[in-house]
Amino acid sequence: MTPTAIAAPQTDQPGQTEQTKQTEQLVLLTEEAMLPAQFRLDHRTRERGLAHVAALRAQIAARAAARHDGGLATAA
């Protein structure tokens, strides 16, 4: 599965080089010891987030399968 990509922001300020187009993978961090307190999630919030990510991945996979199946049907 290809992760959802977010384009890096471009800069228009003088003296700064323009950034090349990049993608960023966003994840829920698992090492709480490394996180500042304001970024720590309680167990329920983390579980809801992981369930939402799983649902989105299933939706993306279903769409990809539908495109793939549709392409095979028209090629035959």
PyMOL Python script that loads the backbone (N, CA, C, O; Angstrom):
from pymol import cmd

cmd.read_pdbstr("""\
ATOM      1  N   MET A   1       0.828  -1.168   0.000  1.00  0.00           N
ATOM      2  CA  MET A   1       0.000   0.000   0.000  1.00  0.00           C
ATOM      3  C   MET A   1       0.878   1.239   0.000  1.00  0.00           C
ATOM      4  O   MET A   1       1.888   1.292   0.701  1.00  0.00           O
ATOM      5  N   THR A   2       0.500   2.216  -0.772  1.00  0.00           N
ATOM      6  CA  THR A   2       1.222   3.473  -0.811  1.00  0.00           C
ATOM      7  C   THR A   2       0.654   4.406   0.251  1.00  0.00           C
ATOM      8  O   THR A   2      -0.552   4.651   0.264  1.00  0.00           O
ATOM      9  N   PRO A   3       1.498   4.935   1.149  1.00  0.00           N
ATOM     10  CA  PRO A   3       0.983   5.826   2.178  1.00  0.00           C
ATOM     11  C   PRO A   3       0.513   7.149   1.596  1.00  0.00           C
ATOM     12  O   PRO A   3       0.987   7.590   0.549  1.00  0.00           O
ATOM     13  N   THR A   4      -0.427   7.772   2.294  1.00  0.00           N
ATOM     14  CA  THR A   4      -0.892   9.086   1.893  1.00  0.00           C
ATOM     15  C   THR A   4       0.259  10.070   2.014  1.00  0.00           C
ATOM     16  O   THR A   4       0.974  10.078   3.016  1.00  0.00           O
ATOM     17  N   ALA A   5       0.435  10.890   1.002  1.00  0.00           N
ATOM     18  CA  ALA A   5       1.557  11.817   0.983  1.00  0.00           C
ATOM     19  C   ALA A   5       1.085  13.242   1.207  1.00  0.00           C
ATOM     20  O   ALA A   5      -0.003  13.625   0.778  1.00  0.00           O
ATOM     21  N   ILE A   6       1.910  14.016   1.878  1.00  0.00           N
ATOM     22  CA  ILE A   6       1.664  15.436   2.073  1.00  0.00           C
ATOM     23  C   ILE A   6       2.864  16.167   1.500  1.00  0.00           C
ATOM     24  O   ILE A   6       4.000  15.898   1.889  1.00  0.00           O
ATOM     25  N   ALA A   7       2.620  17.090   0.577  1.00  0.00           N
ATOM     26  CA  ALA A   7       3.719  17.817  -0.050  1.00  0.00           C
ATOM     27  C   ALA A   7       4.367  18.755   0.960  1.00  0.00           C
ATOM     28  O   ALA A   7       3.682  19.379   1.771  1.00  0.00           O
ATOM     29  N   ALA A   8       5.687  18.848   0.903  1.00  0.00           N
ATOM     30  CA  ALA A   8       6.406  19.777   1.766  1.00  0.00           C
ATOM     31  C   ALA A   8       6.125  21.205   1.314  1.00  0.00           C
ATOM     32  O   ALA A   8       5.990  21.450   0.115  1.00  0.00           O
ATOM     33  N   PRO A   9       6.035  22.149   2.242  1.00  0.00           N
ATOM     34  CA  PRO A   9       5.732  23.528   1.856  1.00  0.00           C
ATOM     35  C   PRO A   9       6.868  24.162   1.070  1.00  0.00           C
ATOM     36  O   PRO A   9       8.041  23.875   1.308  1.00  0.00           O
ATOM     37  N   GLN A  10       6.512  25.017   0.143  1.00  0.00           N
ATOM     38  CA  GLN A  10       7.486  25.754  -0.648  1.00  0.00           C
ATOM     39  C   GLN A  10       7.754  27.083   0.048  1.00  0.00           C
ATOM     40  O   GLN A  10       6.879  27.600   0.744  1.00  0.00           O
ATOM     41  N   THR A  11       8.942  27.642  -0.127  1.00  0.00           N
ATOM     42  CA  THR A  11       9.259  28.920   0.502  1.00  0.00           C
ATOM     43  C   THR A  11       9.412  30.003  -0.553  1.00  0.00           C
ATOM     44  O   THR A  11       9.993  29.777  -1.615  1.00  0.00           O
ATOM     45  N   ASP A  12       8.883  31.179  -0.249  1.00  0.00           N
ATOM     46  CA  ASP A  12       9.016  32.334  -1.135  1.00  0.00           C
ATOM     47  C   ASP A  12       9.882  33.410  -0.499  1.00  0.00           C
ATOM     48  O   ASP A  12       9.997  34.509  -1.042  1.00  0.00           O
ATOM     49  N   GLN A  13      10.489  33.115   0.634  1.00  0.00           N
ATOM     50  CA  GLN A  13      11.277  34.112   1.334  1.00  0.00           C
ATOM     51  C   GLN A  13      12.660  34.223   0.715  1.00  0.00           C
ATOM     52  O   GLN A  13      13.281  33.208   0.400  1.00  0.00           O
ATOM     53  N   PRO A  14      13.162  35.475   0.532  1.00  0.00           N
ATOM     54  CA  PRO A  14      14.503  35.654  -0.029  1.00  0.00           C
ATOM     55  C   PRO A  14      15.561  35.058   0.899  1.00  0.00           C
ATOM     56  O   PRO A  14      15.409  35.067   2.121  1.00  0.00           O
ATOM     57  N   GLY A  15      16.616  34.548   0.308  1.00  0.00           N
ATOM     58  CA  GLY A  15      17.708  33.989   1.083  1.00  0.00           C
ATOM     59  C   GLY A  15      17.526  32.528   1.437  1.00  0.00           C
ATOM     60  O   GLY A  15      18.439  31.904   1.979  1.00  0.00           O
ATOM     61  N   GLN A  16      16.373  31.977   1.142  1.00  0.00           N
ATOM     62  CA  GLN A  16      16.153  30.556   1.401  1.00  0.00           C
ATOM     63  C   GLN A  16      16.045  29.828   0.075  1.00  0.00           C
ATOM     64  O   GLN A  16      15.445  30.332  -0.875  1.00  0.00           O
ATOM     65  N   THR A  17      16.622  28.655   0.016  1.00  0.00           N
ATOM     66  CA  THR A  17      16.518  27.875  -1.213  1.00  0.00           C
ATOM     67  C   THR A  17      15.149  27.230  -1.284  1.00  0.00           C
ATOM     68  O   THR A  17      14.558  26.893  -0.258  1.00  0.00           O
ATOM     69  N   GLU A  18      14.654  27.060  -2.484  1.00  0.00           N
ATOM     70  CA  GLU A  18      13.347  26.426  -2.667  1.00  0.00           C
ATOM     71  C   GLU A  18      13.486  24.938  -2.390  1.00  0.00           C
ATOM     72  O   GLU A  18      14.414  24.287  -2.871  1.00  0.00           O
ATOM     73  N   GLN A  19      12.566  24.415  -1.619  1.00  0.00           N
ATOM     74  CA  GLN A  19      12.602  22.992  -1.291  1.00  0.00           C
ATOM     75  C   GLN A  19      12.118  22.180  -2.480  1.00  0.00           C
ATOM     76  O   GLN A  19      11.224  22.598  -3.216  1.00  0.00           O
ATOM     77  N   THR A  20      12.719  21.022  -2.654  1.00  0.00           N
ATOM     78  CA  THR A  20      12.222  20.121  -3.684  1.00  0.00           C
ATOM     79  C   THR A  20      10.947  19.477  -3.181  1.00  0.00           C
ATOM     80  O   THR A  20      10.705  19.418  -1.976  1.00  0.00           O
ATOM     81  N   LYS A  21      10.134  18.996  -4.105  1.00  0.00           N
ATOM     82  CA  LYS A  21       8.887  18.346  -3.697  1.00  0.00           C
ATOM     83  C   LYS A  21       9.232  17.056  -2.967  1.00  0.00           C
ATOM     84  O   LYS A  21       9.957  16.203  -3.480  1.00  0.00           O
ATOM     85  N   GLN A  22       8.703  16.935  -1.777  1.00  0.00           N
ATOM     86  CA  GLN A  22       8.950  15.770  -0.932  1.00  0.00           C
ATOM     87  C   GLN A  22       7.624  15.283  -0.376  1.00  0.00           C
ATOM     88  O   GLN A  22       6.629  16.008  -0.374  1.00  0.00           O
ATOM     89  N   THR A  23       7.626  14.061   0.089  1.00  0.00           N
ATOM     90  CA  THR A  23       6.448  13.535   0.768  1.00  0.00           C
ATOM     91  C   THR A  23       6.831  13.189   2.195  1.00  0.00           C
ATOM     92  O   THR A  23       7.997  12.941   2.501  1.00  0.00           O
ATOM     93  N   GLU A  24       5.841  13.179   3.051  1.00  0.00           N
ATOM     94  CA  GLU A  24       6.041  12.875   4.453  1.00  0.00           C
ATOM     95  C   GLU A  24       5.094  11.773   4.869  1.00  0.00           C
ATOM     96  O   GLU A  24       3.910  11.818   4.534  1.00  0.00           O
ATOM     97  N   GLN A  25       5.587  10.789   5.588  1.00  0.00           N
ATOM     98  CA  GLN A  25       4.728   9.736   6.119  1.00  0.00           C
ATOM     99  C   GLN A  25       4.392  10.087   7.559  1.00  0.00           C
ATOM    100  O   GLN A  25       5.281  10.235   8.398  1.00  0.00           O
ATOM    101  N   LEU A  26       3.109  10.216   7.835  1.00  0.00           N
ATOM    102  CA  LEU A  26       2.675  10.512   9.191  1.00  0.00           C
ATOM    103  C   LEU A  26       2.314   9.211   9.894  1.00  0.00           C
ATOM    104  O   LEU A  26       1.625   8.365   9.324  1.00  0.00           O
ATOM    105  N   VAL A  27       2.775   9.050  11.123  1.00  0.00           N
ATOM    106  CA  VAL A  27       2.513   7.829  11.874  1.00  0.00           C
ATOM    107  C   VAL A  27       2.164   8.168  13.322  1.00  0.00           C
ATOM    108  O   VAL A  27       2.483   9.252  13.810  1.00  0.00           O
ATOM    109  N   LEU A  28       1.513   7.239  13.994  1.00  0.00           N
ATOM    110  CA  LEU A  28       1.315   7.355  15.431  1.00  0.00           C
ATOM    111  C   LEU A  28       2.556   6.779  16.100  1.00  0.00           C
ATOM    112  O   LEU A  28       2.879   5.607  15.908  1.00  0.00           O
ATOM    113  N   LEU A  29       3.243   7.589  16.875  1.00  0.00           N
ATOM    114  CA  LEU A  29       4.467   7.142  17.521  1.00  0.00           C
ATOM    115  C   LEU A  29       4.141   6.186  18.656  1.00  0.00           C
ATOM    116  O   LEU A  29       3.142   6.355  19.356  1.00  0.00           O
ATOM    117  N   THR A  30       4.990   5.181  18.833  1.00  0.00           N
ATOM    118  CA  THR A  30       4.734   4.170  19.858  1.00  0.00           C
ATOM    119  C   THR A  30       5.597   4.352  21.099  1.00  0.00           C
ATOM    120  O   THR A  30       5.255   3.831  22.161  1.00  0.00           O
ATOM    121  N   GLU A  31       6.684   5.062  20.996  1.00  0.00           N
ATOM    122  CA  GLU A  31       7.593   5.249  22.130  1.00  0.00           C
ATOM    123  C   GLU A  31       7.184   6.479  22.930  1.00  0.00           C
ATOM    124  O   GLU A  31       7.580   7.598  22.601  1.00  0.00           O
ATOM    125  N   GLU A  32       6.388   6.272  23.984  1.00  0.00           N
ATOM    126  CA  GLU A  32       5.906   7.403  24.777  1.00  0.00           C
ATOM    127  C   GLU A  32       7.031   8.139  25.491  1.00  0.00           C
ATOM    128  O   GLU A  32       6.930   9.345  25.717  1.00  0.00           O
ATOM    129  N   ALA A  33       8.088   7.444  25.846  1.00  0.00           N
ATOM    130  CA  ALA A  33       9.180   8.079  26.573  1.00  0.00           C
ATOM    131  C   ALA A  33       9.843   9.175  25.738  1.00  0.00           C
ATOM    132  O   ALA A  33      10.401  10.124  26.289  1.00  0.00           O
ATOM    133  N   MET A  34       9.783   9.046  24.418  1.00  0.00           N
ATOM    134  CA  MET A  34      10.420  10.016  23.524  1.00  0.00           C
ATOM    135  C   MET A  34       9.526  11.224  23.262  1.00  0.00           C
ATOM    136  O   MET A  34       9.990  12.218  22.705  1.00  0.00           O
ATOM    137  N   LEU A  35       8.260  11.158  23.649  1.00  0.00           N
ATOM    138  CA  LEU A  35       7.307  12.206  23.322  1.00  0.00           C
ATOM    139  C   LEU A  35       7.173  13.228  24.440  1.00  0.00           C
ATOM    140  O   LEU A  35       7.142  12.871  25.618  1.00  0.00           O
ATOM    141  N   PRO A  36       7.093  14.512  24.064  1.00  0.00           N
ATOM    142  CA  PRO A  36       6.749  15.514  25.078  1.00  0.00           C
ATOM    143  C   PRO A  36       5.324  15.254  25.572  1.00  0.00           C
ATOM    144  O   PRO A  36       4.524  14.656  24.852  1.00  0.00           O
ATOM    145  N   ALA A  37       5.005  15.685  26.763  1.00  0.00           N
ATOM    146  CA  ALA A  37       3.707  15.410  27.385  1.00  0.00           C
ATOM    147  C   ALA A  37       2.537  15.847  26.519  1.00  0.00           C
ATOM    148  O   ALA A  37       1.518  15.157  26.483  1.00  0.00           O
ATOM    149  N   GLN A  38       2.650  16.975  25.818  1.00  0.00           N
ATOM    150  CA  GLN A  38       1.514  17.476  25.031  1.00  0.00           C
ATOM    151  C   GLN A  38       1.198  16.597  23.826  1.00  0.00           C
ATOM    152  O   GLN A  38       0.125  16.741  23.239  1.00  0.00           O
ATOM    153  N   PHE A  39       2.094  15.694  23.438  1.00  0.00           N
ATOM    154  CA  PHE A  39       1.855  14.823  22.291  1.00  0.00           C
ATOM    155  C   PHE A  39       1.491  13.396  22.692  1.00  0.00           C
ATOM    156  O   PHE A  39       1.257  12.556  21.823  1.00  0.00           O
ATOM    157  N   ARG A  40       1.441  13.111  23.966  1.00  0.00           N
ATOM    158  CA  ARG A  40       1.117  11.759  24.422  1.00  0.00           C
ATOM    159  C   ARG A  40      -0.385  11.525  24.342  1.00  0.00           C
ATOM    160  O   ARG A  40      -1.182  12.399  24.683  1.00  0.00           O
ATOM    161  N   LEU A  41      -0.755  10.347  23.892  1.00  0.00           N
ATOM    162  CA  LEU A  41      -2.162   9.977  23.765  1.00  0.00           C
ATOM    163  C   LEU A  41      -2.520   8.963  24.836  1.00  0.00           C
ATOM    164  O   LEU A  41      -1.705   8.112  25.194  1.00  0.00           O
ATOM    165  N   ASP A  42      -3.748   9.056  25.347  1.00  0.00           N
ATOM    166  CA  ASP A  42      -4.172   8.009  26.265  1.00  0.00           C
ATOM    167  C   ASP A  42      -4.496   6.752  25.453  1.00  0.00           C
ATOM    168  O   ASP A  42      -4.584   6.802  24.226  1.00  0.00           O
ATOM    169  N   HIS A  43      -4.669   5.641  26.142  1.00  0.00           N
ATOM    170  CA  HIS A  43      -4.858   4.349  25.466  1.00  0.00           C
ATOM    171  C   HIS A  43      -6.076   4.365  24.542  1.00  0.00           C
ATOM    172  O   HIS A  43      -6.005   3.870  23.417  1.00  0.00           O
ATOM    173  N   ARG A  44      -7.187   4.930  25.005  1.00  0.00           N
ATOM    174  CA  ARG A  44      -8.421   4.956  24.202  1.00  0.00           C
ATOM    175  C   ARG A  44      -8.234   5.776  22.925  1.00  0.00           C
ATOM    176  O   ARG A  44      -8.668   5.358  21.852  1.00  0.00           O
ATOM    177  N   THR A  45      -7.598   6.928  23.035  1.00  0.00           N
ATOM    178  CA  THR A  45      -7.375   7.776  21.857  1.00  0.00           C
ATOM    179  C   THR A  45      -6.465   7.077  20.861  1.00  0.00           C
ATOM    180  O   THR A  45      -6.703   7.124  19.654  1.00  0.00           O
ATOM    181  N   ARG A  46      -5.420   6.428  21.368  1.00  0.00           N
ATOM    182  CA  ARG A  46      -4.502   5.702  20.484  1.00  0.00           C
ATOM    183  C   ARG A  46      -5.228   4.576  19.751  1.00  0.00           C
ATOM    184  O   ARG A  46      -5.044   4.401  18.547  1.00  0.00           O
ATOM    185  N   GLU A  47      -6.049   3.815  20.470  1.00  0.00           N
ATOM    186  CA  GLU A  47      -6.799   2.717  19.849  1.00  0.00           C
ATOM    187  C   GLU A  47      -7.763   3.243  18.787  1.00  0.00           C
ATOM    188  O   GLU A  47      -7.891   2.644  17.719  1.00  0.00           O
ATOM    189  N   ARG A  48      -8.439   4.350  19.066  1.00  0.00           N
ATOM    190  CA  ARG A  48      -9.355   4.943  18.082  1.00  0.00           C
ATOM    191  C   ARG A  48      -8.581   5.395  16.843  1.00  0.00           C
ATOM    192  O   ARG A  48      -9.035   5.196  15.717  1.00  0.00           O
ATOM    193  N   GLY A  49      -7.414   6.003  17.055  1.00  0.00           N
ATOM    194  CA  GLY A  49      -6.592   6.443  15.930  1.00  0.00           C
ATOM    195  C   GLY A  49      -6.133   5.278  15.072  1.00  0.00           C
ATOM    196  O   GLY A  49      -6.196   5.339  13.844  1.00  0.00           O
ATOM    197  N   LEU A  50      -5.671   4.215  15.720  1.00  0.00           N
ATOM    198  CA  LEU A  50      -5.220   3.038  14.978  1.00  0.00           C
ATOM    199  C   LEU A  50      -6.377   2.379  14.233  1.00  0.00           C
ATOM    200  O   LEU A  50      -6.197   1.900  13.113  1.00  0.00           O
ATOM    201  N   ALA A  51      -7.566   2.349  14.844  1.00  0.00           N
ATOM    202  CA  ALA A  51      -8.736   1.783  14.167  1.00  0.00           C
ATOM    203  C   ALA A  51      -9.107   2.624  12.951  1.00  0.00           C
ATOM    204  O   ALA A  51      -9.484   2.084  11.911  1.00  0.00           O
ATOM    205  N   HIS A  52      -9.002   3.935  13.080  1.00  0.00           N
ATOM    206  CA  HIS A  52      -9.313   4.822  11.952  1.00  0.00           C
ATOM    207  C   HIS A  52      -8.311   4.615  10.816  1.00  0.00           C
ATOM    208  O   HIS A  52      -8.699   4.560   9.649  1.00  0.00           O
ATOM    209  N   VAL A  53      -7.033   4.501  11.150  1.00  0.00           N
ATOM    210  CA  VAL A  53      -6.006   4.241  10.136  1.00  0.00           C
ATOM    211  C   VAL A  53      -6.292   2.918   9.433  1.00  0.00           C
ATOM    212  O   VAL A  53      -6.171   2.836   8.211  1.00  0.00           O
ATOM    213  N   ALA A  54      -6.667   1.883  10.178  1.00  0.00           N
ATOM    214  CA  ALA A  54      -6.981   0.581   9.581  1.00  0.00           C
ATOM    215  C   ALA A  54      -8.181   0.684   8.646  1.00  0.00           C
ATOM    216  O   ALA A  54      -8.184   0.081   7.572  1.00  0.00           O
ATOM    217  N   ALA A  55      -9.202   1.444   9.047  1.00  0.00           N
ATOM    218  CA  ALA A  55     -10.385   1.618   8.191  1.00  0.00           C
ATOM    219  C   ALA A  55     -10.028   2.355   6.905  1.00  0.00           C
ATOM    220  O   ALA A  55     -10.506   1.995   5.830  1.00  0.00           O
ATOM    221  N   LEU A  56      -9.196   3.380   7.012  1.00  0.00           N
ATOM    222  CA  LEU A  56      -8.777   4.118   5.814  1.00  0.00           C
ATOM    223  C   LEU A  56      -7.956   3.233   4.880  1.00  0.00           C
ATOM    224  O   LEU A  56      -8.129   3.285   3.662  1.00  0.00           O
ATOM    225  N   ARG A  57      -7.067   2.425   5.444  1.00  0.00           N
ATOM    226  CA  ARG A  57      -6.268   1.517   4.612  1.00  0.00           C
ATOM    227  C   ARG A  57      -7.156   0.505   3.898  1.00  0.00           C
ATOM    228  O   ARG A  57      -6.920   0.188   2.733  1.00  0.00           O
ATOM    229  N   ALA A  58      -8.175  -0.003   4.585  1.00  0.00           N
ATOM    230  CA  ALA A  58      -9.104  -0.946   3.960  1.00  0.00           C
ATOM    231  C   ALA A  58      -9.869  -0.269   2.828  1.00  0.00           C
ATOM    232  O   ALA A  58     -10.090  -0.871   1.777  1.00  0.00           O
ATOM    233  N   GLN A  59     -10.270   0.975   3.042  1.00  0.00           N
ATOM    234  CA  GLN A  59     -10.989   1.725   2.007  1.00  0.00           C
ATOM    235  C   GLN A  59     -10.094   1.949   0.786  1.00  0.00           C
ATOM    236  O   GLN A  59     -10.546   1.794  -0.349  1.00  0.00           O
ATOM    237  N   ILE A  60      -8.842   2.308   1.012  1.00  0.00           N
ATOM    238  CA  ILE A  60      -7.899   2.518  -0.091  1.00  0.00           C
ATOM    239  C   ILE A  60      -7.668   1.209  -0.837  1.00  0.00           C
ATOM    240  O   ILE A  60      -7.629   1.199  -2.067  1.00  0.00           O
ATOM    241  N   ALA A  61      -7.514   0.102  -0.106  1.00  0.00           N
ATOM    242  CA  ALA A  61      -7.301  -1.202  -0.734  1.00  0.00           C
ATOM    243  C   ALA A  61      -8.513  -1.609  -1.563  1.00  0.00           C
ATOM    244  O   ALA A  61      -8.361  -2.166  -2.651  1.00  0.00           O
ATOM    245  N   ALA A  62      -9.721  -1.335  -1.057  1.00  0.00           N
ATOM    246  CA  ALA A  62     -10.938  -1.678  -1.799  1.00  0.00           C
ATOM    247  C   ALA A  62     -11.026  -0.880  -3.095  1.00  0.00           C
ATOM    248  O   ALA A  62     -11.401  -1.417  -4.136  1.00  0.00           O
ATOM    249  N   ARG A  63     -10.680   0.398  -3.028  1.00  0.00           N
ATOM    250  CA  ARG A  63     -10.697   1.224  -4.247  1.00  0.00           C
ATOM    251  C   ARG A  63      -9.658   0.744  -5.256  1.00  0.00           C
ATOM    252  O   ARG A  63      -9.924   0.698  -6.457  1.00  0.00           O
ATOM    253  N   ALA A  64      -8.471   0.386  -4.759  1.00  0.00           N
ATOM    254  CA  ALA A  64      -7.422  -0.112  -5.649  1.00  0.00           C
ATOM    255  C   ALA A  64      -7.849  -1.427  -6.291  1.00  0.00           C
ATOM    256  O   ALA A  64      -7.603  -1.648  -7.477  1.00  0.00           O
ATOM    257  N   ALA A  65      -8.484  -2.300  -5.516  1.00  0.00           N
ATOM    258  CA  ALA A  65      -8.961  -3.576  -6.054  1.00  0.00           C
ATOM    259  C   ALA A  65     -10.044  -3.349  -7.099  1.00  0.00           C
ATOM    260  O   ALA A  65     -10.078  -4.038  -8.118  1.00  0.00           O
ATOM    261  N   ALA A  66     -10.931  -2.384  -6.853  1.00  0.00           N
ATOM    262  CA  ALA A  66     -11.992  -2.079  -7.818  1.00  0.00           C
ATOM    263  C   ALA A  66     -11.396  -1.549  -9.123  1.00  0.00           C
ATOM    264  O   ALA A  66     -11.854  -1.906 -10.208  1.00  0.00           O
ATOM    265  N   ARG A  67     -10.377  -0.699  -9.013  1.00  0.00           N
ATOM    266  CA  ARG A  67      -9.712  -0.191 -10.229  1.00  0.00           C
ATOM    267  C   ARG A  67      -9.026  -1.332 -10.970  1.00  0.00           C
ATOM    268  O   ARG A  67      -9.091  -1.420 -12.196  1.00  0.00           O
ATOM    269  N   HIS A  68      -8.368  -2.207 -10.208  1.00  0.00           N
ATOM    270  CA  HIS A  68      -7.654  -3.327 -10.811  1.00  0.00           C
ATOM    271  C   HIS A  68      -8.638  -4.280 -11.487  1.00  0.00           C
ATOM    272  O   HIS A  68      -8.408  -4.707 -12.619  1.00  0.00           O
ATOM    273  N   ASP A  69      -9.725  -4.615 -10.805  1.00  0.00           N
ATOM    274  CA  ASP A  69     -10.738  -5.509 -11.374  1.00  0.00           C
ATOM    275  C   ASP A  69     -11.396  -4.873 -12.589  1.00  0.00           C
ATOM    276  O   ASP A  69     -11.674  -5.559 -13.573  1.00  0.00           O
ATOM    277  N   GLY A  70     -11.646  -3.579 -12.532  1.00  0.00           N
ATOM    278  CA  GLY A  70     -12.246  -2.873 -13.661  1.00  0.00           C
ATOM    279  C   GLY A  70     -11.329  -2.869 -14.869  1.00  0.00           C
ATOM    280  O   GLY A  70     -11.798  -2.986 -16.001  1.00  0.00           O
ATOM    281  N   GLY A  71     -10.031  -2.736 -14.647  1.00  0.00           N
ATOM    282  CA  GLY A  71      -9.063  -2.749 -15.742  1.00  0.00           C
ATOM    283  C   GLY A  71      -8.975  -4.107 -16.404  1.00  0.00           C
ATOM    284  O   GLY A  71      -8.800  -4.193 -17.619  1.00  0.00           O
ATOM    285  N   LEU A  72      -9.093  -5.179 -15.618  1.00  0.00           N
ATOM    286  CA  LEU A  72      -9.052  -6.523 -16.184  1.00  0.00           C
ATOM    287  C   LEU A  72     -10.314  -6.813 -16.984  1.00  0.00           C
ATOM    288  O   LEU A  72     -10.258  -7.481 -18.017  1.00  0.00           O
ATOM    289  N   ALA A  73     -11.444  -6.317 -16.513  1.00  0.00           N
ATOM    290  CA  ALA A  73     -12.708  -6.579 -17.206  1.00  0.00           C
ATOM    291  C   ALA A  73     -12.738  -5.899 -18.570  1.00  0.00           C
ATOM    292  O   ALA A  73     -13.273  -6.465 -19.523  1.00  0.00           O
ATOM    293  N   THR A  74     -12.177  -4.701 -18.684  1.00  0.00           N
ATOM    294  CA  THR A  74     -12.195  -3.999 -19.966  1.00  0.00           C
ATOM    295  C   THR A  74     -11.134  -4.532 -20.917  1.00  0.00           C
ATOM    296  O   THR A  74     -11.266  -4.394 -22.133  1.00  0.00           O
ATOM    297  N   ALA A  75     -10.074  -5.147 -20.371  1.00  0.00           N
ATOM    298  CA  ALA A  75      -9.010  -5.666 -21.223  1.00  0.00           C
ATOM    299  C   ALA A  75      -9.404  -6.988 -21.865  1.00  0.00           C
ATOM    300  O   ALA A  75      -8.848  -7.358 -22.899  1.00  0.00           O
ATOM    301  N   ALA A  76     -10.348  -7.704 -21.277  1.00  0.00           N
ATOM    302  CA  ALA A  76     -10.725  -9.035 -21.770  1.00  0.00           C
ATOM    303  C   ALA A  76     -11.601  -8.956 -22.992  1.00  0.00           C
ATOM    304  O   ALA A  76     -12.005  -9.986 -23.530  1.00  0.00           O
TER     305      ALA A  76
END
""", "prot")
cmd.dss("prot")
cmd.show_as("cartoon", "prot")
cmd.util.cbc("prot")
cmd.orient("prot")
